[in-house]
Amino acid sequence: MWDIILLMAPYAIAYSCPLMITALGGLYSERSGVVNIGLEGLMVIGSFAAAFTITTLGVPVWLGLVLAMLIAAAFSLLHAFASINLNADQIISGTAINMIAGAVTVFFARNITGSGNIRVSGLRRFDVPFGLSNIPVIGPFFFTNTYATTWLILGIVAFSIFLLYKTSFGLRLRSCGENPQAADAAGINVRRIRYYGVMISGALAGLGGATILVTYSGEFNGSVAGLGFLALASLIFGQWKPLGIVGATLFFGAATTISNVSQIIPEFAAIPEIVIRVFPYVVTLLALVMFSKSSAAPKAAGQPFDHGKR
């Protein structure tokens, strides 16, 4: 059994990291008071931007990741403008982002390749040096057969914990999602902070989509297989907290990995395939049901802000 866990661990972590960074992006947006269900579309934009810049423009992979973040952040301005300036329904606006992103990227991809698919030579796995991969238990789990993007994403999560809870920006961001009228009375520009939250959300979701491309996918095909919605579920399961998101995404990543590798592991051969296939989705639904009553969502998330209203 231990050998099976060690076999699955690198794949579970690699699958969890794009979920983790995308859910973290959703946290920035919702903590500022803007619900962003457009994470799926923003991931698609990031995946396409990385595929286009790396393959067509010939930029290095790491620069492609940066450009994917910038392009997805710029695309998220559509959602920010509709939600913040026009006071549009944020659910409808996020749905529109998902629809537009899928249509636009597939259109351009078909014009580039003719098929709509763009193949990319991504990152290679490696063992972390300095003997870290030889540490008992921890080494095989975290420092063996890993991607560089894993450590980038974990670094962003650690920085986000500091930014959200130890800086004035984090305090202002969270106050805009809890009580924007009080924040406005204290002199905080609520609309500006919400723009920052949505743009950071777009950038991190774009990084999530690009990470899928340059790690285990290797091809843009106009979809991220619903991982943006699973990231939303992870955000709720994680109670809108960075460490909660880490735990939730690792949990969902492990469940999905079990589903994906079940057919090549003899211990899972006796379980009907349909049970294995629906396992991660059933786990997601059960988790949402269990934690829905104890939801700690920002109180003003999804509510339009009127500067003149007290």
KOLMI-91358 format. One record per residue (C-alpha): residue number from 1; z, x, y. Coordinates in steps of 0.001 Angstrom, whole numbers. Layout:
! residues N
 resi       w       u       v
  NUM       Z       X       Y
...
! end
This chain:
! residues 310
 resi       w       u       v
    1       0       0       0
    2     837    2862    2373
    3   -2621    4357    1785
    4   -4206    1035    2765
    5   -2204     911    5989
    6   -3218    4461    6871
    7   -6855    3595    6117
    8   -6840     553    8383
    9   -4711    1931   11241
   10   -7457    3873   13132
   11   -9809     899   12952
   12   -7130   -1557   14046
   13   -6252     613   17049
   14   -9918    1120   17968
   15  -10468   -2651   17813
   16   -7273   -3399   19755
   17   -7947   -1118   22720
   18  -10842   -3111   24279
   19   -8724   -6253   23844
   20   -5765   -4496   25422
   21   -7547   -3311   28557
   22   -9326   -6655   29029
   23   -6094   -8627   28668
   24   -4477   -6224   31134
   25   -7284   -7027   33558
   26   -6538  -10723   33113
   27   -2904   -9969   33905
   28   -3804   -8452   37292
   29   -5867  -11500   38214
   30   -3369  -14104   37060
   31    -385  -12259   38524
   32   -2170  -12506   41868
   33   -2607  -16256   41370
   34   -6227  -16482   40167
   35   -6914  -17653   36617
   36   -9804  -15659   35185
   37  -11347  -17106   32034
   38  -14507  -15187   32891
   39  -13217  -12108   31051
   40  -15793  -12639   28307
   41  -18659  -12539   30805
   42  -17215   -9534   32611
   43  -16993   -7672   29303
   44  -20667   -8458   28672
   45  -21544   -7152   32150
   46  -19605   -3947   31464
   47  -21278   -3497   28083
   48  -24739   -3988   29553
   49  -24049   -1735   32542
   50  -22887    1071   30248
   51  -25857     602   27905
   52  -28351     582   30772
   53  -26941    3588   32633
   54  -26394    5707   29514
   55  -29705    4927   27799
   56  -32163    4222   30613
   57  -30734    6365   33421
   58  -29513    9092   31057
   59  -26043    9490   32570
   60  -23170   10961   30481
   61  -21050    8504   28513
   62  -17984    8913   30725
   63  -19995    8297   33891
   64  -21477    5251   32170
   65  -17939    3910   31648
   66  -17121    4422   35333
   67  -20311    2697   36435
   68  -19588    -179   34055
   69  -16211    -655   35742
   70  -17739    -603   39229
   71  -20555   -3025   38359
   72  -18203   -5452   36596
   73  -15798   -5288   39559
   74  -18674   -6117   41912
   75  -19762   -8994   39649
   76  -16210  -10381   39648
   77  -16540  -10897   43415
   78  -18502  -14062   42594
   79  -15415  -15504   40931
   80  -13148  -14200   43692
   81  -15242  -15742   46480
   82  -15524  -19108   44735
   83  -11825  -19246   43845
   84  -10264  -17760   46973
   85  -12581  -18615   49848
   86  -14132  -21839   48598
   87  -11030  -23077   46720
   88  -13261  -23940   43762
   89  -11784  -24940   40422
   90  -10988  -21565   38853
   91  -11673  -22726   35303
   92  -15154  -23930   36245
   93  -15824  -20748   38202
   94  -14758  -18569   35267
   95  -16930  -20615   32904
   96  -19880  -20081   35235
   97  -19234  -16327   35166
   98  -19420  -16376   31361
   99  -22690  -18307   31380
  100  -24350  -16276   34136
  101  -23324  -12926   32639
  102  -24770  -13705   29234
  103  -28055  -15040   30632
  104  -28615  -12281   33199
  105  -27847   -9369   30880
  106  -30011  -10670   28030
  107  -32874  -11264   30470
  108  -32765   -7686   31747
  109  -32219   -6238   28271
  110  -35310   -8017   26954
  111  -37352   -6688   29840
  112  -36097   -3182   29093
  113  -36428   -3078   25306
  114  -38389   -6206   24413
  115  -35781   -7248   21847
  116  -32687   -7732   24001
  117  -30779   -5038   22102
  118  -29994   -1611   23566
  119  -28747    1130   21234
  120  -26401    3794   22552
  121  -25139    7085   21162
  122  -21443    6703   21826
  123  -18284    8714   21383
  124  -17231   10453   18204
  125  -13843   10227   16576
  126  -11593   13279   16535
  127   -8138   14438   15497
  128   -5821   15168   18414
  129   -5139   18954   18530
  130   -1878   20896   18978
  131    -660   19777   15542
  132     -21   16214   16636
  133   -2141   14817   13822
  134     180   16543   11323
  135    3316   14732   12470
  136    4668   12636    9570
  137    3981    8880    9816
  138    3051    8937   13521
  139     285   11527   13163
  140   -1921    9599   10707
  141   -1410    6410   12717
  142   -2116    7518   16262
  143   -3474   11069   16356
  144   -5987   11059   13498
  145   -9575    9784   13589
  146   -9179    8501   17166
  147  -11420    7938   20195
  148  -10898    9478   23637
  149  -11120    5983   25164
  150   -7970    5040   23258
  151   -5953    7534   25279
  152   -7680    6549   28499
  153   -6730    2909   27941
  154   -3147    3722   26959
  155   -2888    5839   30110
  156   -4109    2927   32237
  157   -1540     642   30601
  158    1266    3104   31330
  159     105    3487   34940
  160    -115    -300   35297
  161    3521    -706   34253
  162    4509    1679   37039
  163    2129      77   39553
  164    3230   -3498   38883
  165    6978   -2964   38763
  166    7697     171   40793
  167    5406     -50   43841
  168    5089   -2296   46888
  169    1552   -3237   45827
  170    2825   -4537   42497
  171    5555   -6533   44227
  172    3036   -8080   46619
  173     630   -8867   43784
  174    3311  -10612   41754
  175    4661  -12495   44764
  176    1190  -13903   45494
  177    1097  -15355   41996
  178    4606  -16778   42140
  179    4941  -18113   45690
  180    1934  -17382   47928
  181    3352  -19386   50849
  182    6492  -17243   50919
  183    4376  -14095   50611
  184    2212  -15271   53502
  185    5301  -15962   55613
  186    6444  -12390   54904
  187    3203  -11049   56387
  188    1296  -10392   53156
  189   -2432  -11071   53242
  190   -2547  -13293   50157
  191   -6316  -13601   50032
  192   -6806   -9847   50204
  193   -4271   -9237   47443
  194   -5954  -11877   45278
  195   -9309  -10199   45850
  196   -7772   -6925   44685
  197   -6373   -8644   41595
  198   -9700  -10202   40622
  199  -11645   -6981   41234
  200   -9204   -4932   39148
  201   -9546   -7606   36487
  202  -13328   -7237   36575
  203  -13171   -3446   36411
  204  -10818   -3393   33410
  205  -12753   -6111   31571
  206  -15936   -4119   32222
  207  -14238   -1053   30743
  208  -13275   -3155   27722
  209  -16870   -4222   27134
  210  -18170    -681   27638
  211  -15532     698   25264
  212  -16756   -1588   22496
  213  -20271    -274   23091
  214  -19453    3442   22973
  215  -16986    3259   20076
  216  -17480     978   17077
  217  -20458   -1152   18199
  218  -23127    1279   19411
  219  -25441   -1516   20515
  220  -25655   -4061   23325
  221  -26826   -7461   22071
  222  -25717   -9817   24849
  223  -22347  -10698   23328
  224  -18873   -9325   22698
  225  -18173  -11816   19891
  226  -15594  -13833   21779
  227  -13239  -10920   22428
  228  -12825  -11998   26057
  229  -11281  -15265   24898
  230   -9139  -13415   22369
  231   -7972  -11219   25258
  232   -6911  -14395   27084
  233   -4955  -15438   24006
  234   -3334  -11987   23958
  235   -2393  -12392   27618
  236    -619  -15682   26839
  237     929  -14339   23628
  238    2139  -11294   25565
  239    3801  -13503   28191
  240    1866  -11953   31094
  241    3625   -8597   30656
  242    1968   -5215   29964
  243    4127   -4304   26963
  244    3772   -7827   25602
  245       2   -7460   25845
  246     155   -4155   23939
  247    2076   -5809   21103
  248    -142   -8905   21056
  249   -3421   -6983   21012
  250   -2221   -4637   18262
  251   -1202   -7708   16271
  252   -4578   -9410   16717
  253   -6386   -6121   16117
  254   -4592   -5646   12811
  255   -5356   -9235   11763
  256   -9055   -8819   12560
  257   -9229   -5449   10820
  258   -7766   -6975    7660
  259  -10512   -9599    7829
  260  -13253   -7015    8328
  261  -12258   -4549    5597
  262  -10917   -6995    3014
  263  -14041   -6852     838
  264  -13780   -3096     236
  265  -10062   -3056    -579
  266   -9261   -4045   -4186
  267   -5826   -5434   -3251
  268   -7502   -8160   -1171
  269  -10215   -8965   -3732
  270   -8202  -11805   -5294
  271   -7939  -13660   -1987
  272  -10825  -16091   -1302
  273  -13237  -14696    1295
  274  -13032  -17799    3486
  275   -9262  -17348    3788
  276   -9694  -13747    4894
  277  -12434  -14647    7383
  278  -10447  -17362    9163
  279   -7187  -15401    9019
  280   -7342  -13816   12532
  281   -8286  -17129   14150
  282   -5524  -19064   12389
  283   -3045  -16357   13392
  284   -4234  -16652   17002
  285   -3799  -20435   17043
  286    -356  -20261   15449
  287     750  -17613   17938
  288    -412  -19720   20877
  289    1383  -22802   19525
  290    4597  -20865   18951
  291    4668  -19294   22401
  292    3245  -22154   24479
  293    6663  -23713   25112
  294    8137  -20438   26359
  295    5184  -19665   28608
  296    6022  -17349   31499
  297    2799  -17800   33426
  298    2874  -17099   37195
  299    3875  -20347   38896
  300     989  -20369   41375
  301   -1720  -19236   38946
  302   -4753  -21474   39342
  303   -3558  -23014   42596
  304   -5747  -22618   45719
  305   -4031  -20992   48673
  306   -4212  -22571   52128
  307   -3201  -20137   54849
  308   -2095  -22892   57225
  309      15  -24776   54647
  310    3745  -24199   54317
! end
